Amino acid sequence: MTPAPIKPNITADVLEKLDIRVGTILAVADVPNSDKLVQLRVSFGDRERTILSGMKQERANPREIEGKQALFVVNLEPRKMRGIVSEGMLFDLGFADGILPVLAIPETPVSDGTRAG
C-alpha cells in the first residue's frame, strides 16, 4: 500500500469539535434490506447508542467484534438509514485506503465513554 497524501492542515479548534470516545460493542445485528450495513449497540458508560456501520461485506462474521472496545465519533448529526437512526460513526482504519478495515482500539481496556485527544 502506498500511503495517501496528507490532507490540508486544520487548526486545533476544528479538531476540538470532534468528540471521539471509546465504546464497547454490546451487540451486532443485520440491517434488513441492506447488503452493507450492520447495526451496533454500543455502551458509552452512561448511555447506549445505535450506530450503523457498513462492515457487512468486510468481515466473514461481523458479530466477532461483540464485546470489543473501539473508537467512535459521537457528535455527528443523527442519520436515518434503512429506517434506523444512527447516532455516531465507528472510527475504523483502512477503508479509505482500500485495505480490509480494522477497529481503532485502545491498547488496554478503559472506561466506556473515555474521550480521545
NORFENRA-V192263 format. One line per field, one symbol per residue. phi: phi as a letter, one per 30 degrees, with the letter a starting at -180 (. if undefined). psi: psi as a letter, one per 30 degrees, with the letter a starting at -180 (. if undefined). burial: I if it has 16 or more other ideal C-beta (glycine too) atoms within 10 Angstrom, else O. A space follows every 10 residues. Layout:
phi->???
psi->???
burial->???
This chain:
phi->.cededdedb ceddddddcc bdbcddabbd ceibdcdbcc cbccicacbc bcbdceddbd beddceicda cbdccdeebc bhicdcclbd cccjedcice dbddbddbeb dejeddj
psi->kkkllkllkl leeeeffkjk lklkjekklk kkgkfeklkk jkkhdflklk kkkhgeffke jffffkfkkl kkjfhlkkkk khgkkkhakk jlkeefgglj klkjlkflkl kkfkkl.
burial->OOOOOOOOOO OOOOOOOOOI IIIIIOOIOO IOOIOOIIII IIIIOOOIII IIIIIOOIOO OIOOIOOOII IIOIOOOOOO OOOIOIIIII IIOOOOOOOO IOIIIOOOOO OIOIOOO
